[in-house]
Amino acid sequence: MGLLDTLKKIEPDKKESPFLHTLYDGFFTFAFAPDHVTKGGTHIKDGIDLKRTMVIVVLAMQLCYLFGSINIGHQHFSALGLYSGFVQGLHLKLAYGLVKLIPIFVVTHLVGLGIEFWYAAKKGHAIEEGFLVSGALIPLIMPPDVPLLWLAMAVAFAVIIGKEAFGGTGMNILNVALLARVFIFFAYPTTISGDEVWVAGLAKPEAGAMVEYGAIFTGFFNPLFESLGFTSFFDPTATVIDGYTGATPLSLAYQGGWENVTRVYSESQMWWGAIPGSIGETSKPLILAGAGILIATGIASWRIMLSMFVGAAVMAMLLNAWDATPFMSVPWYYQFWMGSFFFAMAFMATDPVTAASTNRGKIIYGFLIGFVGMIIRVLNPAYPEGWMLAILFMNVFAPLIDHYVLDANMTRRMNRANA
Amino acid sequence: MKNNILYTFLVALFLFSSNTAFAADSGSGSNILNLSLWGLAILVIFFLIIQVSDNLIRIEAKESGLDNKSQASVSLFPSFSNMFSAKKPSYVKEGSFYALKAGHDIALEGIAAKVVNAGAATTYAIQPQNFVGISPIPKVTVAVGDEVKAGDVVCFDKKRPNIKYVAPVSGEVIAVNRGAKRSIKEVVILADKEINYKSFPTLDLANTSREALVNHLLESGAWTMINQRPFGIIPDATDVPKAVFISTFDSAPLAPDLNFVVAGQGAAFQKGLDVLGMLTEGSVHLGLDARGTDAPSTVFTDATGVEKHWFHGKHPVGNVGIQIHHVSPIAGDDKVWTLGVQEVITIGKLFTEGKFDASRIIAVTGAEASTPAYVSTYLGANIGALAGTVGDNVRLVSGDVLSGVQKSKEEFLDFRDDQITTIKEGNEYEMFGWLAPMDARPSVSQTFLSGLVDVTYEANTNTHGEKRAFVVTGQYEKVLPMDIYPQHLMKAIIVNDFERMDGLGINELLEEDVALCEFACTSKQPLQSILREGLEIMREQA
């Protein structure tokens, strides 16, 4: 165990440099499972720990990451009328997507983990794994063109106010990743709404608008692709084509119902996710694959997912029955073709810390998220999508739901004593 | 009731969806569509009528007392739990049957072979600290060098001098060892080759009052066999239990097969049951094993004067606490007595043979034991001698790996334990051990591929992770087949909320019941010690 000995040798002193020691401890326990043995209580312990739990959630999102980075490029080139097939010009799309995604990922983690480490050192406890998942989720729910400074502020806000102020991992009331998103949404309402934000690299989605490629595309990727034998390159002279809108299916549905949506996007296009939107939210089958991993491993609650689906379906049916606006008349099952319902269901609502903690409570909690989220989506023109607000809203109510579930349990026991 | 609401809801949902899905077409006056909707509406009305009458039947049944769990359901509909739960085995002829879903069996290597070897222990000890609530320095009535017979008083608690703790074997007292703060840790007896028993009169149960019976048990030391819930204490002489519960099987990892242990002890076991039957105002309940393909020992199935309850499920289904919860939960100021099978036999032999016979058959188990097998010995035997030769980096546990106590070779089996587990220490670093472990390890979570196949694990004592705040929810409920919210109960204990602790059912639990939750805990929280803290607070309040 040469590596282990080397690592043990460079361990910083805990008293002299607490921050360095925390940092070291974080990375050391990442590389080596510690040699701690049980003391008192059970003599053997389950193989699972928080690191493993968290990393499985991160793994479940990897397909979304892969698809999201290609889709950033795909939407960009669609606006220019180039490479209309999803796999055409794949190298360009991937390169374009990664150039957008990697800075978002890096900034999220630098800011978020930096704050985590600092707090861990200050409080003198080990680095907790909570931000592994939050940090992986935040890039996926951001628009691809999000300014990095805003992102940094949003992450800092979410981690400090949303989590550390309450005592760290396991203590927060609101979903950290959604707090970062909601910060962006409410802090920069004029620049972050509208049709243009969902497609990267366009100042305005108007016909004839120029695209500005930075030096990294023309100076690095073009020569690289040339040397690799590709025949298509980033073209700085390309312009946005006529008739392009960049509108998401939801805003189209709001304007003119399902027919208006299908004029622009086909059903399979929406289902597979080649549409504008936040980075990781668009591809329904890949998100459902992730949800499948979470349910099969038992990491996320199927109760929340199922009841949230039922809640959204019931509300959509009620809206169908009401049928007052074009959006309300969108058949209830097509509501699931649009927007980020599945992403919110699989990865956001199921966060165990902020969700209801009793099994019965989870069913109520999920149902109400689906119910309320669909109301916000369809009835409120100010918000492009309902799930972010619905989940944060129900996060606040989760303890209340649990309170009543526990109360019922206590009453049952009390009745038994009195019987 | 719950099912009804669910059924109605589903039907309403179906009707709604079909209405709305076809709403666009109904304007065109499609006859088939209209007819089918009408048909559906008639069906629903018909269904609702049946529902209402079903509810009325159930209410009537409840009022006339027919609605007993052990009886067939009076409802017109099969309940969901009946449809999907395990089928009753054919050998279950009398008594009620419970199929529990929550739980988890941990398959470890080193199950004891079905042979009984003579135990090699020569020293035995009474350890006052085995008993909850005893004062740290009880009055020891023997001195080093004294000769004692099996059944002679060794010590008693100054707070409750009528409860006598007696010698399990005859021989010479060779040590009175003290622990922290001069507390009495153990009174050690070097056993004679041939055990001499103090002789007690064999009472005729028919002509004995309850008071005389209690006094006899107190005098002979057999009273200490009784464990009282809540809190897991030895009862006061004045306590009258609501019921007595005996679990006749142990579902813990590598637990001894009690069917094998009791072979040939039928008469003593039955006598013990008769005695206990006289001590309770309710009845003696026997929890029987309905997990296997074969019926349990006739010692259990032929027992008379008891109520029998059959249990099917995974660990902790064999824990008496779980069985009590399903048969007759502890509520209010209820007191329930529980005993192990071999403890019942000890009480029985006091009446059949007139002696305090604390002989025990112990299972020596675990992957590190040289010969995992049963050994015959006496209560409180020296662990090192029974376990035989074990390697250096091995932990000896009195009891099972979940709720047992770590012991050194020089120490002794705890009072109520009938198992020794040997297990390798896991004091090694492992590269990326949390992500890609080198060896298969038991887990309740479904995140390990080895969970998909039947494997027996050679587990070690590594914690497999560090302690964290409570993060994951719903995990404990998966392995605790009780109507209890363990995580919320633990949080109530941590913040000292008496009302909640009581309301959420702390009195129904002992450490062994939450041990599997502690094993499964992702955050590695010490649930058993948290629970004990809470129980101690409640005991002081009571």
Interface residues (C-beta under 8 A of the other chain):
Chain A: M1 L3 L4 T29 A31 F32 A33 P34 D35 H36 V37 T38 G40 G41 T42 H43 I44 K45 D46 G47 I48 D49 L50 K51 R52 T53 V55 I56 A126 E128 E129 G130 G167 G168 T169 G170 M171 A296 T297 G298 I299 S301 A313 V314 M317 N320 A321 D323 P331 W332 P352 V353 A355 S357 T358 N359 K362 D402 V405 L406 N409 M410 R412 R413 M414 R416 A417 N418 A419
Chain B: L13 F16 S17 N19 T20 A21 A23 I106 L108 P253 P329 A331 G332 D334 R395 V397 V401 L402 S403 G404 Q406 T421 I423 E425 G426 N427 E428 Y429 E430 M431 F432 G433 W434 L435 P437 R441 P442 S443 V444 S445 Q446 T447 F448 A459 N460 T461 N462 T463 H464 G465 E466 R468 A469 F470 V471 V472 T473 G474 E477 K478 D483 I484 Y485 Q487 H488 R500 G503 L504 G505 A515 E518 F519 A520 C521 T522 S523 K524 P526 L527 Q528 S529
